[in-house]
Amino acid sequence: RENLPMNLNHLIKAYKISLTDEKDKQRLHETISNAFLSENRNLLNNKMIDSTLSGTTCVSLIYTPEKMTIANIGDSRCILGEELSNGQWKTHELSRDHKPTIPEEAERIRKVGGRIRPMKDDDGTFIGPLRVYMKDKDMPGLAMTRSFGDYYASTAGTISEPEISEYYFNEGDRFLILASDGLFEFISNEDIVNYVKDFYIQDDI
């Protein structure tokens, strides 16, 4: 949380990358990706932090008046509320949750020998969402396919390379929400936007 924005900002300045020039878009994306991968190496090499069975998701964005560049790993999410000219509201999901249900994510896991299945209860019955397991151990059971840390999961094919996308602002765009699955697992994108827009209309942040 503290190091990634600081290091990314340093790289953007050092490489003199423009955030608004379309010619620099590819370089910006590569720099963001390299910053994520570097941060993950630093985390795994940090002897003060045990990241063998722990890690974190990340959803982040770089904001300019014209557009946003969104980079995420894991199942935290970025959504946007847009107010339409007819007074209705539209919800935009600007990031993708990295789950084992995504075919290309599952293919990567299986290619390196990782296994995908739900958790088992005490009776051996499968329960809950699909999770990532090592080839020869019933661990770690991570319910996502990308994250920082999570060393054992990374041996089963999880990665810390971000998925990067661009969003160009519309006139009616009003607010952004970035949050973990602690929110999105229980409330739909549309319900969240409908809830927040009432406070936006009241100018009550």
Biotite code that builds the C-alpha atoms (Angstrom):
import biotite.structure as struc

atoms = struc.array([
    struc.Atom([0.000, 0.000, 0.000], chain_id="A", res_id=1, res_name="ARG", atom_name="CA", element="C"),
    struc.Atom([2.803, 2.402, 0.867], chain_id="A", res_id=2, res_name="GLU", atom_name="CA", element="C"),
    struc.Atom([5.628, 1.267, -1.402], chain_id="A", res_id=3, res_name="ASN", atom_name="CA", element="C"),
    struc.Atom([3.838, 0.482, -4.659], chain_id="A", res_id=4, res_name="LEU", atom_name="CA", element="C"),
    struc.Atom([2.457, 3.999, -5.387], chain_id="A", res_id=5, res_name="PRO", atom_name="CA", element="C"),
    struc.Atom([5.741, 5.623, -4.357], chain_id="A", res_id=6, res_name="MET", atom_name="CA", element="C"),
    struc.Atom([7.873, 3.312, -6.483], chain_id="A", res_id=7, res_name="ASN", atom_name="CA", element="C"),
    struc.Atom([5.530, 3.532, -9.456], chain_id="A", res_id=8, res_name="LEU", atom_name="CA", element="C"),
    struc.Atom([5.527, 7.320, -9.291], chain_id="A", res_id=9, res_name="ASN", atom_name="CA", element="C"),
    struc.Atom([9.335, 7.267, -9.191], chain_id="A", res_id=10, res_name="HIS", atom_name="CA", element="C"),
    struc.Atom([9.522, 5.033, -12.291], chain_id="A", res_id=11, res_name="LEU", atom_name="CA", element="C"),
    struc.Atom([7.049, 7.153, -14.259], chain_id="A", res_id=12, res_name="ILE", atom_name="CA", element="C"),
    struc.Atom([9.110, 10.260, -13.547], chain_id="A", res_id=13, res_name="LYS", atom_name="CA", element="C"),
    struc.Atom([12.442, 8.534, -14.158], chain_id="A", res_id=14, res_name="ALA", atom_name="CA", element="C"),
    struc.Atom([11.327, 7.194, -17.543], chain_id="A", res_id=15, res_name="TYR", atom_name="CA", element="C"),
    struc.Atom([9.546, 10.483, -18.356], chain_id="A", res_id=16, res_name="LYS", atom_name="CA", element="C"),
    struc.Atom([6.312, 8.700, -19.199], chain_id="A", res_id=17, res_name="ILE", atom_name="CA", element="C"),
    struc.Atom([3.366, 10.902, -20.106], chain_id="A", res_id=18, res_name="SER", atom_name="CA", element="C"),
    struc.Atom([0.053, 9.924, -18.500], chain_id="A", res_id=19, res_name="LEU", atom_name="CA", element="C"),
    struc.Atom([-1.930, 11.681, -21.228], chain_id="A", res_id=20, res_name="THR", atom_name="CA", element="C"),
    struc.Atom([-0.024, 10.967, -24.445], chain_id="A", res_id=21, res_name="ASP", atom_name="CA", element="C"),
    struc.Atom([-1.449, 7.888, -26.189], chain_id="A", res_id=22, res_name="GLU", atom_name="CA", element="C"),
    struc.Atom([2.014, 7.156, -27.592], chain_id="A", res_id=23, res_name="LYS", atom_name="CA", element="C"),
    struc.Atom([3.199, 6.417, -24.054], chain_id="A", res_id=24, res_name="ASP", atom_name="CA", element="C"),
    struc.Atom([0.312, 4.091, -23.150], chain_id="A", res_id=25, res_name="LYS", atom_name="CA", element="C"),
    struc.Atom([2.216, 0.867, -23.826], chain_id="A", res_id=26, res_name="GLN", atom_name="CA", element="C"),
    struc.Atom([5.253, 2.077, -21.876], chain_id="A", res_id=27, res_name="ARG", atom_name="CA", element="C"),
    struc.Atom([2.993, 3.063, -18.984], chain_id="A", res_id=28, res_name="LEU", atom_name="CA", element="C"),
    struc.Atom([1.364, -0.367, -18.916], chain_id="A", res_id=29, res_name="HIS", atom_name="CA", element="C"),
    struc.Atom([4.745, -2.103, -18.983], chain_id="A", res_id=30, res_name="GLU", atom_name="CA", element="C"),
    struc.Atom([6.016, 0.113, -16.166], chain_id="A", res_id=31, res_name="THR", atom_name="CA", element="C"),
    struc.Atom([2.946, -0.609, -14.024], chain_id="A", res_id=32, res_name="ILE", atom_name="CA", element="C"),
    struc.Atom([3.343, -4.340, -14.606], chain_id="A", res_id=33, res_name="SER", atom_name="CA", element="C"),
    struc.Atom([7.050, -4.240, -13.762], chain_id="A", res_id=34, res_name="ASN", atom_name="CA", element="C"),
    struc.Atom([6.327, -2.264, -10.596], chain_id="A", res_id=35, res_name="ALA", atom_name="CA", element="C"),
    struc.Atom([3.813, -4.904, -9.439], chain_id="A", res_id=36, res_name="PHE", atom_name="CA", element="C"),
    struc.Atom([6.206, -7.765, -10.156], chain_id="A", res_id=37, res_name="LEU", atom_name="CA", element="C"),
    struc.Atom([9.064, -5.972, -8.397], chain_id="A", res_id=38, res_name="SER", atom_name="CA", element="C"),
    struc.Atom([6.887, -5.279, -5.371], chain_id="A", res_id=39, res_name="GLU", atom_name="CA", element="C"),
    struc.Atom([5.962, -8.952, -5.165], chain_id="A", res_id=40, res_name="ASN", atom_name="CA", element="C"),
    struc.Atom([9.640, -10.007, -5.262], chain_id="A", res_id=41, res_name="ARG", atom_name="CA", element="C"),
    struc.Atom([10.388, -7.538, -2.485], chain_id="A", res_id=42, res_name="ASN", atom_name="CA", element="C"),
    struc.Atom([7.547, -8.956, -0.406], chain_id="A", res_id=43, res_name="LEU", atom_name="CA", element="C"),
    struc.Atom([8.625, -12.574, -0.860], chain_id="A", res_id=44, res_name="LEU", atom_name="CA", element="C"),
    struc.Atom([12.230, -11.663, 0.015], chain_id="A", res_id=45, res_name="ASN", atom_name="CA", element="C"),
    struc.Atom([11.264, -9.680, 3.121], chain_id="A", res_id=46, res_name="ASN", atom_name="CA", element="C"),
    struc.Atom([12.323, -11.853, 6.077], chain_id="A", res_id=47, res_name="LYS", atom_name="CA", element="C"),
    struc.Atom([10.171, -9.747, 8.430], chain_id="A", res_id=48, res_name="MET", atom_name="CA", element="C"),
    struc.Atom([6.974, -10.859, 6.679], chain_id="A", res_id=49, res_name="ILE", atom_name="CA", element="C"),
    struc.Atom([5.820, -14.469, 6.357], chain_id="A", res_id=50, res_name="ASP", atom_name="CA", element="C"),
    struc.Atom([4.070, -14.580, 2.992], chain_id="A", res_id=51, res_name="SER", atom_name="CA", element="C"),
    struc.Atom([4.167, -18.335, 2.458], chain_id="A", res_id=52, res_name="THR", atom_name="CA", element="C"),
    struc.Atom([0.435, -18.649, 3.174], chain_id="A", res_id=53, res_name="LEU", atom_name="CA", element="C"),
    struc.Atom([-0.631, -15.009, 3.235], chain_id="A", res_id=54, res_name="SER", atom_name="CA", element="C"),
    struc.Atom([-0.903, -12.259, 0.678], chain_id="A", res_id=55, res_name="GLY", atom_name="CA", element="C"),
    struc.Atom([-3.141, -9.532, -0.616], chain_id="A", res_id=56, res_name="THR", atom_name="CA", element="C"),
    struc.Atom([-5.198, -8.385, -3.545], chain_id="A", res_id=57, res_name="THR", atom_name="CA", element="C"),
    struc.Atom([-4.661, -4.967, -5.131], chain_id="A", res_id=58, res_name="CYS", atom_name="CA", element="C"),
    struc.Atom([-6.918, -2.696, -7.135], chain_id="A", res_id=59, res_name="VAL", atom_name="CA", element="C"),
    struc.Atom([-5.381, 0.623, -8.129], chain_id="A", res_id=60, res_name="SER", atom_name="CA", element="C"),
    struc.Atom([-5.759, 3.420, -10.609], chain_id="A", res_id=61, res_name="LEU", atom_name="CA", element="C"),
    struc.Atom([-3.893, 6.336, -12.117], chain_id="A", res_id=62, res_name="ILE", atom_name="CA", element="C"),
    struc.Atom([-6.234, 9.265, -12.631], chain_id="A", res_id=63, res_name="TYR", atom_name="CA", element="C"),
    struc.Atom([-6.072, 12.112, -15.150], chain_id="A", res_id=64, res_name="THR", atom_name="CA", element="C"),
    struc.Atom([-8.906, 14.480, -16.135], chain_id="A", res_id=65, res_name="PRO", atom_name="CA", element="C"),
    struc.Atom([-9.446, 12.506, -19.354], chain_id="A", res_id=66, res_name="GLU", atom_name="CA", element="C"),
    struc.Atom([-9.091, 8.888, -18.315], chain_id="A", res_id=67, res_name="LYS", atom_name="CA", element="C"),
    struc.Atom([-8.087, 6.330, -15.731], chain_id="A", res_id=68, res_name="MET", atom_name="CA", element="C"),
    struc.Atom([-5.615, 3.486, -15.998], chain_id="A", res_id=69, res_name="THR", atom_name="CA", element="C"),
    struc.Atom([-6.792, 0.638, -13.773], chain_id="A", res_id=70, res_name="ILE", atom_name="CA", element="C"),
    struc.Atom([-4.457, -2.144, -12.608], chain_id="A", res_id=71, res_name="ALA", atom_name="CA", element="C"),
    struc.Atom([-5.609, -5.017, -10.431], chain_id="A", res_id=72, res_name="ASN", atom_name="CA", element="C"),
    struc.Atom([-4.682, -8.445, -9.134], chain_id="A", res_id=73, res_name="ILE", atom_name="CA", element="C"),
    struc.Atom([-7.080, -10.662, -7.225], chain_id="A", res_id=74, res_name="GLY", atom_name="CA", element="C"),
    struc.Atom([-10.723, -10.081, -6.414], chain_id="A", res_id=75, res_name="ASP", atom_name="CA", element="C"),
    struc.Atom([-10.838, -6.524, -5.177], chain_id="A", res_id=76, res_name="SER", atom_name="CA", element="C"),
    struc.Atom([-12.833, -4.395, -7.604], chain_id="A", res_id=77, res_name="ARG", atom_name="CA", element="C"),
    struc.Atom([-13.265, -0.917, -9.088], chain_id="A", res_id=78, res_name="CYS", atom_name="CA", element="C"),
    struc.Atom([-16.753, 0.249, -10.087], chain_id="A", res_id=79, res_name="ILE", atom_name="CA", element="C"),
    struc.Atom([-18.042, 3.595, -11.346], chain_id="A", res_id=80, res_name="LEU", atom_name="CA", element="C"),
    struc.Atom([-21.437, 5.278, -11.042], chain_id="A", res_id=81, res_name="GLY", atom_name="CA", element="C"),
    struc.Atom([-22.628, 7.241, -14.092], chain_id="A", res_id=82, res_name="GLU", atom_name="CA", element="C"),
    struc.Atom([-25.637, 9.548, -14.039], chain_id="A", res_id=83, res_name="GLU", atom_name="CA", element="C"),
    struc.Atom([-27.489, 9.400, -17.362], chain_id="A", res_id=84, res_name="LEU", atom_name="CA", element="C"),
    struc.Atom([-29.267, 12.338, -18.989], chain_id="A", res_id=85, res_name="SER", atom_name="CA", element="C"),
    struc.Atom([-32.676, 10.786, -18.242], chain_id="A", res_id=86, res_name="ASN", atom_name="CA", element="C"),
    struc.Atom([-31.939, 10.714, -14.507], chain_id="A", res_id=87, res_name="GLY", atom_name="CA", element="C"),
    struc.Atom([-31.210, 6.981, -14.409], chain_id="A", res_id=88, res_name="GLN", atom_name="CA", element="C"),
    struc.Atom([-27.903, 5.593, -13.171], chain_id="A", res_id=89, res_name="TRP", atom_name="CA", element="C"),
    struc.Atom([-25.536, 3.158, -14.883], chain_id="A", res_id=90, res_name="LYS", atom_name="CA", element="C"),
    struc.Atom([-22.954, 0.944, -13.214], chain_id="A", res_id=91, res_name="THR", atom_name="CA", element="C"),
    struc.Atom([-19.585, 0.227, -14.824], chain_id="A", res_id=92, res_name="HIS", atom_name="CA", element="C"),
    struc.Atom([-17.322, -2.577, -13.584], chain_id="A", res_id=93, res_name="GLU", atom_name="CA", element="C"),
    struc.Atom([-13.829, -1.350, -14.449], chain_id="A", res_id=94, res_name="LEU", atom_name="CA", element="C"),
    struc.Atom([-11.801, -4.317, -13.232], chain_id="A", res_id=95, res_name="SER", atom_name="CA", element="C"),
    struc.Atom([-12.132, -8.091, -13.448], chain_id="A", res_id=96, res_name="ARG", atom_name="CA", element="C"),
    struc.Atom([-12.056, -10.430, -10.457], chain_id="A", res_id=97, res_name="ASP", atom_name="CA", element="C"),
    struc.Atom([-9.321, -13.021, -10.939], chain_id="A", res_id=98, res_name="HIS", atom_name="CA", element="C"),
    struc.Atom([-11.099, -16.246, -10.040], chain_id="A", res_id=99, res_name="LYS", atom_name="CA", element="C"),
    struc.Atom([-10.483, -19.895, -10.984], chain_id="A", res_id=100, res_name="PRO", atom_name="CA", element="C"),
    struc.Atom([-13.776, -19.787, -12.918], chain_id="A", res_id=101, res_name="THR", atom_name="CA", element="C"),
    struc.Atom([-12.101, -17.701, -15.679], chain_id="A", res_id=102, res_name="ILE", atom_name="CA", element="C"),
    struc.Atom([-10.993, -20.206, -18.359], chain_id="A", res_id=103, res_name="PRO", atom_name="CA", element="C"),
    struc.Atom([-7.640, -18.590, -19.187], chain_id="A", res_id=104, res_name="GLU", atom_name="CA", element="C"),
    struc.Atom([-6.784, -18.212, -15.514], chain_id="A", res_id=105, res_name="GLU", atom_name="CA", element="C"),
    struc.Atom([-7.678, -21.858, -14.844], chain_id="A", res_id=106, res_name="ALA", atom_name="CA", element="C"),
    struc.Atom([-5.625, -22.970, -17.864], chain_id="A", res_id=107, res_name="GLU", atom_name="CA", element="C"),
    struc.Atom([-2.519, -21.232, -16.478], chain_id="A", res_id=108, res_name="ARG", atom_name="CA", element="C"),
    struc.Atom([-2.983, -22.932, -13.090], chain_id="A", res_id=109, res_name="ILE", atom_name="CA", element="C"),
    struc.Atom([-3.366, -26.379, -14.631], chain_id="A", res_id=110, res_name="ARG", atom_name="CA", element="C"),
    struc.Atom([-0.404, -25.905, -17.002], chain_id="A", res_id=111, res_name="LYS", atom_name="CA", element="C"),
    struc.Atom([1.999, -25.719, -14.056], chain_id="A", res_id=112, res_name="VAL", atom_name="CA", element="C"),
    struc.Atom([0.359, -28.645, -12.275], chain_id="A", res_id=113, res_name="GLY", atom_name="CA", element="C"),
    struc.Atom([-1.895, -26.713, -9.905], chain_id="A", res_id=114, res_name="GLY", atom_name="CA", element="C"),
    struc.Atom([-5.321, -28.095, -9.078], chain_id="A", res_id=115, res_name="ARG", atom_name="CA", element="C"),
    struc.Atom([-8.681, -26.326, -8.994], chain_id="A", res_id=116, res_name="ILE", atom_name="CA", element="C"),
    struc.Atom([-11.556, -27.574, -6.886], chain_id="A", res_id=117, res_name="ARG", atom_name="CA", element="C"),
    struc.Atom([-13.812, -26.443, -4.039], chain_id="A", res_id=118, res_name="PRO", atom_name="CA", element="C"),
    struc.Atom([-12.897, -26.928, -0.398], chain_id="A", res_id=119, res_name="MET", atom_name="CA", element="C"),
    struc.Atom([-13.951, -30.190, 1.316], chain_id="A", res_id=120, res_name="LYS", atom_name="CA", element="C"),
    struc.Atom([-15.796, -30.310, 4.620], chain_id="A", res_id=121, res_name="ASP", atom_name="CA", element="C"),
    struc.Atom([-15.132, -32.901, 7.337], chain_id="A", res_id=122, res_name="ASP", atom_name="CA", element="C"),
    struc.Atom([-17.268, -35.438, 5.462], chain_id="A", res_id=123, res_name="ASP", atom_name="CA", element="C"),
    struc.Atom([-15.324, -34.974, 2.239], chain_id="A", res_id=124, res_name="GLY", atom_name="CA", element="C"),
    struc.Atom([-18.149, -33.059, 0.546], chain_id="A", res_id=125, res_name="THR", atom_name="CA", element="C"),
    struc.Atom([-17.163, -30.211, -1.772], chain_id="A", res_id=126, res_name="PHE", atom_name="CA", element="C"),
    struc.Atom([-18.354, -26.828, -0.506], chain_id="A", res_id=127, res_name="ILE", atom_name="CA", element="C"),
    struc.Atom([-17.972, -23.198, -1.535], chain_id="A", res_id=128, res_name="GLY", atom_name="CA", element="C"),
    struc.Atom([-16.202, -21.582, -4.493], chain_id="A", res_id=129, res_name="PRO", atom_name="CA", element="C"),
    struc.Atom([-13.417, -23.021, -6.622], chain_id="A", res_id=130, res_name="LEU", atom_name="CA", element="C"),
    struc.Atom([-9.953, -22.713, -5.085], chain_id="A", res_id=131, res_name="ARG", atom_name="CA", element="C"),
    struc.Atom([-6.315, -23.165, -6.138], chain_id="A", res_id=132, res_name="VAL", atom_name="CA", element="C"),
    struc.Atom([-4.304, -26.035, -4.652], chain_id="A", res_id=133, res_name="TYR", atom_name="CA", element="C"),
    struc.Atom([-0.754, -27.266, -5.120], chain_id="A", res_id=134, res_name="MET", atom_name="CA", element="C"),
    struc.Atom([-0.128, -30.350, -7.228], chain_id="A", res_id=135, res_name="LYS", atom_name="CA", element="C"),
    struc.Atom([0.622, -32.685, -4.335], chain_id="A", res_id=136, res_name="ASP", atom_name="CA", element="C"),
    struc.Atom([-0.743, -30.885, -1.260], chain_id="A", res_id=137, res_name="LYS", atom_name="CA", element="C"),
    struc.Atom([-4.211, -29.799, -0.175], chain_id="A", res_id=138, res_name="ASP", atom_name="CA", element="C"),
    struc.Atom([-3.025, -26.234, 0.277], chain_id="A", res_id=139, res_name="MET", atom_name="CA", element="C"),
    struc.Atom([-3.303, -23.274, 0.106], chain_id="A", res_id=140, res_name="PRO", atom_name="CA", element="C"),
    struc.Atom([-6.920, -23.302, -1.176], chain_id="A", res_id=141, res_name="GLY", atom_name="CA", element="C"),
    struc.Atom([-6.737, -19.726, -2.450], chain_id="A", res_id=142, res_name="LEU", atom_name="CA", element="C"),
    struc.Atom([-10.021, -18.533, -3.978], chain_id="A", res_id=143, res_name="ALA", atom_name="CA", element="C"),
    struc.Atom([-8.270, -16.277, -6.523], chain_id="A", res_id=144, res_name="MET", atom_name="CA", element="C"),
    struc.Atom([-5.637, -16.691, -9.229], chain_id="A", res_id=145, res_name="THR", atom_name="CA", element="C"),
    struc.Atom([-3.578, -13.506, -8.781], chain_id="A", res_id=146, res_name="ARG", atom_name="CA", element="C"),
    struc.Atom([-2.211, -11.855, -5.656], chain_id="A", res_id=147, res_name="SER", atom_name="CA", element="C"),
    struc.Atom([0.806, -10.356, -3.928], chain_id="A", res_id=148, res_name="PHE", atom_name="CA", element="C"),
    struc.Atom([2.662, -12.823, -1.696], chain_id="A", res_id=149, res_name="GLY", atom_name="CA", element="C"),
    struc.Atom([0.977, -16.230, -1.290], chain_id="A", res_id=150, res_name="ASP", atom_name="CA", element="C"),
    struc.Atom([4.201, -18.119, -2.079], chain_id="A", res_id=151, res_name="TYR", atom_name="CA", element="C"),
    struc.Atom([2.674, -21.612, -1.964], chain_id="A", res_id=152, res_name="TYR", atom_name="CA", element="C"),
    struc.Atom([-0.130, -20.500, -4.280], chain_id="A", res_id=153, res_name="ALA", atom_name="CA", element="C"),
    struc.Atom([2.429, -19.039, -6.697], chain_id="A", res_id=154, res_name="SER", atom_name="CA", element="C"),
    struc.Atom([4.006, -22.501, -7.055], chain_id="A", res_id=155, res_name="THR", atom_name="CA", element="C"),
    struc.Atom([0.553, -23.653, -8.223], chain_id="A", res_id=156, res_name="ALA", atom_name="CA", element="C"),
    struc.Atom([0.279, -20.966, -10.906], chain_id="A", res_id=157, res_name="GLY", atom_name="CA", element="C"),
    struc.Atom([-1.035, -17.818, -9.234], chain_id="A", res_id=158, res_name="THR", atom_name="CA", element="C"),
    struc.Atom([0.747, -14.666, -10.408], chain_id="A", res_id=159, res_name="ILE", atom_name="CA", element="C"),
    struc.Atom([1.236, -11.043, -9.361], chain_id="A", res_id=160, res_name="SER", atom_name="CA", element="C"),
    struc.Atom([1.117, -9.606, -12.879], chain_id="A", res_id=161, res_name="GLU", atom_name="CA", element="C"),
    struc.Atom([-1.705, -7.045, -13.017], chain_id="A", res_id=162, res_name="PRO", atom_name="CA", element="C"),
    struc.Atom([-4.504, -6.859, -15.536], chain_id="A", res_id=163, res_name="GLU", atom_name="CA", element="C"),
    struc.Atom([-4.447, -3.307, -16.892], chain_id="A", res_id=164, res_name="ILE", atom_name="CA", element="C"),
    struc.Atom([-7.268, -1.446, -18.620], chain_id="A", res_id=165, res_name="SER", atom_name="CA", element="C"),
    struc.Atom([-8.181, 2.110, -19.619], chain_id="A", res_id=166, res_name="GLU", atom_name="CA", element="C"),
    struc.Atom([-11.403, 3.983, -19.011], chain_id="A", res_id=167, res_name="TYR", atom_name="CA", element="C"),
    struc.Atom([-12.172, 7.300, -20.738], chain_id="A", res_id=168, res_name="TYR", atom_name="CA", element="C"),
    struc.Atom([-14.521, 9.514, -18.766], chain_id="A", res_id=169, res_name="PHE", atom_name="CA", element="C"),
    struc.Atom([-18.072, 10.310, -19.839], chain_id="A", res_id=170, res_name="ASN", atom_name="CA", element="C"),
    struc.Atom([-19.849, 13.541, -18.974], chain_id="A", res_id=171, res_name="GLU", atom_name="CA", element="C"),
    struc.Atom([-22.129, 11.791, -16.487], chain_id="A", res_id=172, res_name="GLY", atom_name="CA", element="C"),
    struc.Atom([-19.448, 9.924, -14.518], chain_id="A", res_id=173, res_name="ASP", atom_name="CA", element="C"),
    struc.Atom([-19.909, 10.797, -10.838], chain_id="A", res_id=174, res_name="ARG", atom_name="CA", element="C"),
    struc.Atom([-18.031, 8.541, -8.420], chain_id="A", res_id=175, res_name="PHE", atom_name="CA", element="C"),
    struc.Atom([-15.680, 5.587, -8.075], chain_id="A", res_id=176, res_name="LEU", atom_name="CA", element="C"),
    struc.Atom([-15.663, 2.818, -5.503], chain_id="A", res_id=177, res_name="ILE", atom_name="CA", element="C"),
    struc.Atom([-12.611, 0.636, -4.918], chain_id="A", res_id=178, res_name="LEU", atom_name="CA", element="C"),
    struc.Atom([-13.087, -2.146, -2.374], chain_id="A", res_id=179, res_name="ALA", atom_name="CA", element="C"),
    struc.Atom([-12.309, -5.742, -1.528], chain_id="A", res_id=180, res_name="SER", atom_name="CA", element="C"),
    struc.Atom([-14.587, -8.751, -1.847], chain_id="A", res_id=181, res_name="ASP", atom_name="CA", element="C"),
    struc.Atom([-15.590, -8.097, 1.748], chain_id="A", res_id=182, res_name="GLY", atom_name="CA", element="C"),
    struc.Atom([-18.034, -5.685, 0.111], chain_id="A", res_id=183, res_name="LEU", atom_name="CA", element="C"),
    struc.Atom([-18.671, -7.164, -3.332], chain_id="A", res_id=184, res_name="PHE", atom_name="CA", element="C"),
    struc.Atom([-19.231, -10.709, -2.089], chain_id="A", res_id=185, res_name="GLU", atom_name="CA", element="C"),
    struc.Atom([-22.381, -9.574, -0.315], chain_id="A", res_id=186, res_name="PHE", atom_name="CA", element="C"),
    struc.Atom([-23.718, -6.588, -2.283], chain_id="A", res_id=187, res_name="ILE", atom_name="CA", element="C"),
    struc.Atom([-24.098, -6.295, -6.069], chain_id="A", res_id=188, res_name="SER", atom_name="CA", element="C"),
    struc.Atom([-22.422, -3.526, -8.056], chain_id="A", res_id=189, res_name="ASN", atom_name="CA", element="C"),
    struc.Atom([-25.805, -2.057, -8.921], chain_id="A", res_id=190, res_name="GLU", atom_name="CA", element="C"),
    struc.Atom([-27.029, -2.015, -5.317], chain_id="A", res_id=191, res_name="ASP", atom_name="CA", element="C"),
    struc.Atom([-23.832, -0.273, -4.204], chain_id="A", res_id=192, res_name="ILE", atom_name="CA", element="C"),
    struc.Atom([-24.187, 2.438, -6.854], chain_id="A", res_id=193, res_name="VAL", atom_name="CA", element="C"),
    struc.Atom([-27.875, 2.915, -6.025], chain_id="A", res_id=194, res_name="ASN", atom_name="CA", element="C"),
    struc.Atom([-27.005, 3.303, -2.358], chain_id="A", res_id=195, res_name="TYR", atom_name="CA", element="C"),
    struc.Atom([-24.088, 5.707, -2.853], chain_id="A", res_id=196, res_name="VAL", atom_name="CA", element="C"),
    struc.Atom([-25.835, 7.883, -5.459], chain_id="A", res_id=197, res_name="LYS", atom_name="CA", element="C"),
    struc.Atom([-28.425, 9.003, -2.886], chain_id="A", res_id=198, res_name="ASP", atom_name="CA", element="C"),
    struc.Atom([-25.610, 10.437, -0.779], chain_id="A", res_id=199, res_name="PHE", atom_name="CA", element="C"),
    struc.Atom([-23.930, 11.875, -3.880], chain_id="A", res_id=200, res_name="TYR", atom_name="CA", element="C"),
    struc.Atom([-27.135, 13.733, -4.744], chain_id="A", res_id=201, res_name="ILE", atom_name="CA", element="C"),
    struc.Atom([-27.198, 15.140, -1.195], chain_id="A", res_id=202, res_name="GLN", atom_name="CA", element="C"),
    struc.Atom([-23.519, 16.151, -1.540], chain_id="A", res_id=203, res_name="ASP", atom_name="CA", element="C"),
    struc.Atom([-22.859, 14.068, 1.574], chain_id="A", res_id=204, res_name="ASP", atom_name="CA", element="C"),
    struc.Atom([-19.566, 12.247, 1.084], chain_id="A", res_id=205, res_name="ILE", atom_name="CA", element="C"),
])
